[in-house]
Amino acid sequence: MNTGISPFVVAARILSVIGMGLTAAVAILLALVPEWLWAGAAALAFLPFLGLIVLVERYSVRHGLIGVNPPARRD
């Protein structure tokens, strides 16, 4: 059975998803205006949040917080 998830992992996931959604929405809206310089800046602001979610998910997999449970042993 998987162990409990740390509150820091949950907080980092929430922060990264909110950050990615906000920066992507701002980039799209600014591209529609068109304010290309600010749209590019907002698109670049997306990258740290993407990196955060990648790091958090790698940490979760490495520590067994997500993924496939090992098969039960029949001894």
Order of alpha helices (4+ residues) and beta strands (2+ residues): alpha-alpha
